[in-house]
Amino acid sequence: MGLPRLVCAFLLAACCCCPRVAGVPGEAEQPAPELVEVEVGSTALLKCGLSQSQGNLSHVDWFSVHKEKRIPIFRVRQGQGQSEPGEYQHRLSLQDRGATLALTQVTPHDERIFLCQGKRPRSQEHRIQLRVYKAPEEPNIQVNALGIPVDSKEPEEVATCVGRNGYPIPQVIWYKNGRPLKEEKNRVHIQSSQTVESSGLYTLKSILKAQLVKEDKDAQFYCELNYRLPSGNHMKESREVTVPVFYPTEKVWLEVEPVGMLKEGDRVEIRCLADGNPPPHFSISKQNPSTREAEEETTNDNGVLVLEPAQKEHSGLYECQGLDLDTMISLPSEPQELLVNYVSDVRVSPAAPERQEGSSLTLTCKAESSQDLEFQWLREETGQVLERGPVLQLHDLKREAGGGYRCVASVPSIPGLNRTQLVNVAVFGPPWMAFKERKVWVKENMMLNLSCEASGHPRPTISWNVNGTASEQDQDPQRVLSTLNVLVTPELLETGVECTASNDLGKNTSVLFLELVNLTTLTPDSNTTTGLSTSTASPHTRANSTSTERKLPEPESQGVVIVAVIVCILVLAVLGAVLYFLYKKGKLPCGRSGKQEITLPPSRKSEFVVEVKSDKLPEEMGLLQGSSGDKRAPGDQGEKYIDLRH
């Protein structure tokens, strides 16, 4: 059929006034083509609308109409189909007992009219309009990264939206802050173009141009593609973009971080800000408190002045200058006062107090601060809070009161803002030893480190009674620690070691007894240490009653004590033998318990028992057994009870 006939068929449906086109005598006017819609790449089913009798479908010719020309593409003879040579030769097949022609791998080029024509009982034809659709890809939006000045005289390019590989051409709609944009003279202009790809698909390109104002600096722009598929209407949206908007600076101001009350030691940033884009060149100045003139401070590239750590000298009046490099106009900010709170110059009077024992002492603490202060006194050694307030009173001083006292000045309204001052109180007195005597377990011929600690005022010095390498170390102004490195010899084991601390008011001595390590008898107590470690004592453990010097016991006196103990044991053994002899002779009657109470005269009614206990080492206990000639029972612990009546 020719184009006039198609047009008339369309108009006939609208107004029923189109003249009939000449055709086969007696043939009725053809209706509008049947519409078939498919997506690119799918299969189109073209159903021949002729009578479904077997005779009508046994002889059918299929044509495609391209540029008003019929092109044979398929024929059916005796129910068998055969493709005609051409572009559809390998994509056509019969279905539904010959009533349907299937076209596979549909492309945009297949959008045309297809016609089937039968020969019996008379020539008939049925037309099919094939519509092809393809959804475009996700729209790609590119913003104008160079930005748009607000003083532009014409609309400037805001963004470009591209929708690729769609069919037919989709429709584009632009949005700003969720509202659609329409063409507006000298304000909004949308320029669209399309490109046909070799595949027959379309690529749409749309450019949005607009005149923007300062309020558009945060505006969100995006584009929307509207398209149709066989299932209905659809749309795809791009991401939102923001275009840089340039506008002149109208105001400059300062911001300080952190916000709130500042203190010494904080990291403080003074930042210059402006309402223009691009921002101007910033500089920060501080008023000199002496000359009242502004002096420029060193800032980083972003116009930020960093104070780290902040000091009280940083307090003052600050101002920012913003220079517009386009207009060369400088705008100042409002001056802003910066206050860095501080606590300084903590002082204690007297600064170096010295007192006699039994006297009193008053310590006074003062400090300077930008805020109200609170004071408290702490004992340096223990951290104990002694007093709240600037004054600390100490009465009836003892030598234990000597040492460090710390005044803490703090600002309660600003956590972490405080300063301290330490003062050492000296109490006059002779040296005071950390311990009076100590037993040290050692091994012969080993190098031994011995320590001796003393305190007093004036500061004592420590000396040792043996040769060795000695060194002193001050623990505080009134306390000193001396360390001696010495070789353990037999002579040293006999004599022991003593250290003597002395000052102008007297001297005092500590004694260290050296004992060889014996694993079977070694039971160290709180006053014994092994020679493998340094013999030191806790500075808080005091063992001083007087400041008189204590002599070491001579080796001869130790031998006398041992002999006396042995004699006593022998006497007790002889006494036991006599009592046993009297018992056997019947001179000493006893009850079944082996004991008999002897009645005393009335004047001696009080009964007393003498308990003899042996705390000697096993070797000495062996001497006792040998002298008595008896072996102890397994449960006997070396104790004897004797009842005396006369």
Secondary structure, 3 states (H helix, E strand, C coil): CCHHHHHHHHHHHHHCCCCCCCCCCCCCCCCCCEEEEEECCCCEEEECCCCCCHHHHCEEEEEEEECCEEEEEEEEECCEEEECCCCCCCCEEEECCCCEEEECCCCHHHCCEEEEEECCCCCEEEEEEEEEEECCCCCEEEECCCCEECCCCCCEEEEEEEEEEEECCCEEEEEECCEECCCECCCEEEEEEEEECCCCCEEEEEEEEECCCHHHHHCCEEEEEEEEECCEEEEEECCCECCCEEECCCCEEEEEECCCCEECCCCEEEEEEECCECCCEEEEEEECCCCCCEEECCCCCCCEEEECCCCHHHCEEEEEEEEECCCCEEEECCCEEECEECEEEEEEECCCCEECCCCCEEEEEEEEECCCCEEEEEECCCCCEEEECCEEEECCCCHHHCEEEEEEEECCCCCCCEEEEEEEEEECEEEEECCCEEEEEECCCCEEEEEEEEEEECCCEEEECCCCEEEEEEEECCEEEEEEEEECCHHHHHHCEEEEEEECCEEEEEEEEEEECCCCCCCCCCCEEECCCCECCCCCCCCCCCCCCCCCCCHHHHHHHHHHHHHHHHHHHHHHHHHHHHHHHCCCCCCCCCCCCCCCCHHHCCCCEEEEECCCCHHHHHHHHHHHCCCCCCCCCCEEEEECCC
